[in-house]
Amino acid sequence: MCLAMPMELVRIKNEWGFIEHNGHDHKISLSLINNPKVGDWLLVHGELAVSRIEANEAAQILSLIAQSGHIEAHTH
């Protein structure tokens, strides 16, 4: 099963956003996000940001995923 993961937008270049995951930058499409800003928390599926979420919601989701043992939660 594939999940959309909460990720923090750290950089924007043209129509692309960049998130950091496991110490690496990943390029994502921001085509579905209105007026994205650095620091936004986004639900990301593959290379596509599908929606913006609040930081506290992102932290809750990451905590639940970490509790499941599938990933280590990283919040800034």
Summary of the structure (lengths in Angstrom):
residues: 76
radius of gyration: 11.7
end to end distance: 26.1
largest distance: 36.2
contacts: 199
relative contact order: 0.23
helix: 17%
strand: 42%
